[in-house]
Amino acid sequence: MSRFYASCQRVSITVIAFELIAFLKREKTMKRDQSTTILIILIFSIAIMLSGSVFAADTTPNRVTQSEFNAAIANLQAEIDKLSTKKKVGDSFGGGIVFYVDPTGHHGLIASLSDQSESIQWYNGVYKVTGATGDGVGAGAANTSLIMAAQMADNPTGNFAAKVAADFSVQEDGLTACTGSVDEVCYGDWYLPSKHELNLLYQQKYIVDGFVDNSYWSSTELSINYAWGRDFGNDVQGYFYKDRALIVRAIRAF
């Protein structure tokens, strides 16, 4: 068999590329180890290369062409390079700006390019214990999930700090809203930072930029009435009544 026929295979590099993009989006959401991601990308590459002897002429419709194959491999290599390159604070990456990197250089935290709300309360109209007491790097994601689960029923149409962060999504440039198109990279795994993550963000506020000299919410709960926040103008960390209207800046992990 010298070429793929559309009636029985209907395989094209475009379809493979779309499937790969969808996979990478899932990988970002799941936060699996980058080495695993790269390995699976390589498997995709090998699968494509195994069909390297079945190219059609460039003028043949609905069949794999050499130019499509070359373009797909170039795109795959670009994704591998992007994932395998060590990151540093200040890098534009993953829909925002890197503000923390672990010793490996392959994992860290990304801040969105702008605030998601200039004034919103922590609670959803009811004082309650949500259990969102986690702190440290990565703890904000679990806190956000706990807050959402505990508070959504209090007012199904209400809005609050954790929900604003969790609802945020943006494309690779950090500016363009996601449209749902299959060929875009959309980051939708943002969350409200923990107290420690908010402190790390404050330390890099001049690199990330776009902050105002006022108080920002963290996702770390202190008690039934209070949650932690930080003033980005006076370098003061403190706790606030959950009905206070503070600012939200969403972050995500990589």
JOZIGI-V918366 format. One record per backbone hydrogen bond with DSSP energy under -0.5 kcal/mol. CO is the residue of the C=O (numbers start at 1). NH is the residue of the N-H. Records with the same first field share a line. If there is no record, write none. Layout:
# JOZIGI-V918366
CO=NH ; NH
This chain:
# JOZIGI-V918366
5=8 ; 9 ; 10
12=16
13=17
14=18
15=19
16=20
17=21
18=22
19=23
20=24
21=25
22=26
23=27
24=28
25=29
26=30
27=31 ; 32
33=36 ; 37
34=38
35=39
36=40
37=41
38=42
39=43
40=44
41=45
42=46
43=47
44=48
45=49
46=50
48=51
49=52
51=54
54=4
56=66
57=60
59=61
60=63
64=56
65=69
66=70
67=71
68=72
69=73
70=74
71=75
72=76
73=77
74=78
75=79
76=80
77=81
78=82
79=83
80=84
81=85
88=91
91=93 ; 98
93=96
96=93
97=111
98=90
100=109
102=105
105=87
107=102
108=254
109=99 ; 100
110=252
111=97
117=248
120=246
121=161
128=130
131=133
132=221
136=139
138=141 ; 142
139=143
140=144
141=145
142=146
143=147
144=148
145=149
146=150
147=151
148=152
151=154 ; 155
152=155
155=158
160=164
161=165
162=166
163=167
164=168
165=168
168=190
170=187
171=174
172=95
176=171
181=184
184=186
185=172
186=188
187=170
191=251
193=219
194=198
195=199
196=200
197=201
198=202
199=203
200=204
201=204
202=205
204=207 ; 208
205=209
212=214
214=232
215=247
216=230
219=221
220=228
224=128
225=242
226=222 ; 223
227=240
228=218
229=238
230=216 ; 232
231=235 ; 236
236=231
238=229
240=227
241=244
242=122 ; 123
244=246
246=120
247=217
248=116 ; 117
249=193
250=112
251=191
252=110
